Amino acid sequence: MNMKNPLINWVLAIVIVVAVFYGLNHGVMSMQGLPLNVDLTPVQ
Amino acid sequence: MNSDILNKNKIRVILSLLFALMLAGMISVSVSNEVYAASEITSIEDRIRSVDTGGLSADQFKVEPKSVGFPPFAAPKLKAKDYSKIMGVSSRSIVWVVAQMHLFFAAFVLAVPLFVLVIEWIGAKSGDERYDDMAHECMKISMTAFSITAIFGGLLAFALFILYPQFMGYMMNVFNTQVLVYALLFFAESFFLYLYYYSWYAYRWGNKKWVHLTLGLMLNVVGTTILLLANAWVTFMMAPTGVDDAGAVTGGIWEIMRGPLWNPINLHRFIANIAFGGAVIGAYAAYKFLSATDLKARAHYDWMGYTANFIAILAFLPLPFAGYWLMAEIYAYSQQMGITAMGGILAWLFIVQAVLIGTILLAGNYYLWSGMSRTKGSERYTWMIKYIAMVLVTCFLIWVTPHTLILSASEMKLLGGSHHHLLGPLGIMPAKNIAVNLMLIFTFLSFQLYRRSDKEITVGWAGFGNALMVSIYVVAIVNVIFAGVYYGYFTNTVYKVGSSVAQVVSTLVVIIAGVVIDTYMFKGAKKLPSEWGKVSNRAQYALFALPVAFTWLMALMGYVRSSVRTNWHVYTVMKDNSPDNYIPAIGFAGNMMTIVTVLFLIFVLFIFWVASLSDTKQPKPDFLTGDK
């Protein structure tokens, strides 16, 4: 991990966080019996 | 060497004694349960006849026990004449005032030792004596409050037994020896309280400090147990368990206590008490700050005010989620009860609640922004304050937007319907969920900026750490808005309700990640100078605003929580047939809440004054010293 390159820092950080929140949305909704599609729309 | 061994042995003896006491407490609870379960009723008929039945025969109360060994004691069916009255004054109003005062003080005195213990522990670990002195001062304030709590507790018990004797008789029968355990715990509470407070300077250093911390821990164990036992009575009245439809006991004491609302109330009150206690201590610090004449005292009380605000806001941040859990459990237990709370006459009170919570958050944020002026390092962040303020005010306005307006026909015609085309969508929960979550996220941002103001981070991964923190804020905010707008307005109701959990989790991720990342980033950070005592006087008024809003808020939500039982003493089991068996009108309730809030604040001022008296020494008059 190149800690000195600001661009890599920002891209890496944003990718990690988006992935975590995307997973959280799926996880939290599924746990309540409300599954989501890949694009976060409700599974009908 | 010998003296060390002697000291260690003494400590072992004291710790063993404390452990034995704790064990004895646990056994007493367990035994009380078993005694209760094993108690044999020699004559069930006699027990039933001994109750004032309000003209009904004992046979009508007769209920077959579902399990052997428990008293089948049905809830009495009362008539208006069964209720006492003192000089024509509403019994409910008397109990309302006394119960609320007892609850305010109980919340305060149970909360203060909790954070005092943590402050003392930080002092012991860091070796910074300021923490120890501040912890002791907090306890000094709460000592007077303990006596007032006990006085109001006694008054409340007498008022209830005189004004609602049959109801109290029924409750005593249901909870039986648990009530005695509760009373006995007060002995333990007093024992540890006095020992903890008066041994402060005797057990200040070395191993003795750990004995002192153990005493504090025991005080909190007992205090929290008292809270949990008393909560069981409240939640039994709202959602009774362990009894049949007629109110006859069918289960053990544990079954009666652990109703569906017990743990949500336990969590909610535990957190709320800490926030409330912090706010009252903050007001004390502000009072002392404003009255201090020398810079040293101002610096001390500035720091104390900051710490108290820190405690109040940090405890307050997860509180809405605990409240959310409580309401969800209320809905799960009884949809009718939930709708009474949030969809009927009481719904408007949640708008008032929003105003009060908004006041707390704005005051808390304002205090943090003012406090940033203590260090020049804050200049790096001050440009963000105006944007945070804009978000807070916008969210506050959305939160206080009502859904249904009380309109005349002509007003409705002018508006083009019962809902304003723009404000209508902002009056429903998805908009409010977005608003409250954003307010909490931005309050945490203020808090984080404050903590970073006096530090220069030196870790090698600071760039990535900052990028990660900013990304978490941005993505969490986008997620909160996306979940609120998309699932709230464009999908079905179940997804709308479910998405609020995703919003809560997003906010919690920001708070937890912020604390964890900062903890690691602050390692080896360069500390910039802070000038304690030079904060503006205006900031102190924000500290005064916090306990006022907290007290009013507790009175307001206590009214809501109690009112959802409608015309029942014990919901669906024991009807309230007193002249006051209706939900009091909002205007009347507003007056009652204001009376108890003002009364509490007067008592709090008295406590502050008494605490100040102990620091004051009257100089010996000239005529006694012989000077002329």
Interface residues (C-beta under 8 A of the other chain):
Chain A: M1 M3 K4 P6 N9 W10 L12 A13 I14 I16 V17 V18 V20 F21 L24 N25 V28 M29 Q32 L34 L40 T41 P42
Chain B: G460 W461 G463 F464 A467 L468 V470 S471 I472 V474 V475 A476 N479 A483 Y486 Y487 T491 N492 V494 Y495 G498 S499 V501 A502 V505 S506 V509
